[in-house]
Amino acid sequence: MGKPCPAVPVDLFGMEQQTPRANSKHEAAALREVLMALKAHPAVPWFERMNSGAARIGGRFIRFGWPGCSDLRDVVAALGPL
């Protein structure tokens, strides 16, 4: 009877292998992981992606959000007295 297949892939030397990212943009990949964690966390009943920043479109400068606004807005449920 052989050993069970490990949950994390390892190479011939027993070193843990990194799975390649599906998204080559590191910030976008990190944001996707944060969104998945927020969706799964029981203390976060609501969150929204805001896409804050600024852009020049044609001759106009357009700001999305406000200065200092984060890309994610959320509501954390009270877990009891603080």
C-alpha positions in Angstrom: 0.0 0.0 0.0 1.5 3.4 -1.1 1.6 6.6 0.7 -1.4 8.9 0.2 -1.0 11.8 -2.2 0.0 15.0 -0.3 -2.4 17.9 -0.4 0.4 20.3 -1.4 2.5 19.2 -4.4 6.2 18.4 -3.5 9.2 17.9 -5.8 11.7 15.0 -5.7 13.6 16.6 -2.8 10.4 17.0 -0.7 10.3 20.7 -1.2 6.8 22.3 -1.4 6.0 23.5 -4.9 4.4 26.9 -5.6 1.4 26.7 -7.8 1.6 29.4 -10.6 -0.8 32.3 -10.2 -3.7 32.5 -12.6 -3.3 36.3 -12.9 0.1 37.8 -13.8 -0.8 41.1 -12.2 0.3 40.7 -8.6 -2.0 43.4 -7.1 -5.0 41.9 -8.9 -4.2 38.4 -7.7 -3.8 39.6 -4.1 -7.1 41.5 -4.4 -8.9 38.4 -5.6 -7.6 36.4 -2.7 -8.7 39.1 -0.2 -12.2 39.1 -1.8 -12.4 35.3 -1.4 -11.4 35.6 2.2 -13.9 38.3 2.9 -16.7 36.3 1.3 -15.9 33.3 3.5 -15.4 35.1 6.8 -18.4 35.0 9.1 -17.6 38.4 10.8 -18.0 40.2 7.4 -21.7 40.4 6.5 -21.1 42.9 3.6 -18.3 44.3 1.4 -18.0 46.1 -1.9 -15.2 46.8 -4.4 -14.9 50.5 -4.9 -12.2 50.8 -7.7 -10.8 54.1 -6.4 -8.2 56.1 -8.3 -8.1 58.6 -11.1 -7.8 58.7 -14.8 -7.5 61.1 -17.7 -10.2 60.4 -20.2 -10.0 62.6 -23.3 -9.2 66.1 -21.9 -10.9 65.4 -18.5 -9.4 64.3 -15.3 -11.8 62.0 -13.4 -11.4 60.8 -9.8 -13.0 57.6 -8.7 -13.7 57.6 -5.0 -12.0 60.2 -2.8 -8.4 60.8 -1.7 -7.4 58.0 0.7 -10.4 55.8 -0.2 -9.5 52.1 -0.1 -10.4 49.7 -3.0 -12.6 47.7 -0.6 -15.3 48.9 1.7 -16.8 46.6 4.3 -18.9 46.2 7.4 -17.6 44.0 10.2 -20.2 42.5 12.5 -19.8 43.2 16.2 -18.5 40.1 17.9 -19.5 41.3 21.4 -18.3 43.9 23.8 -14.9 45.5 22.9 
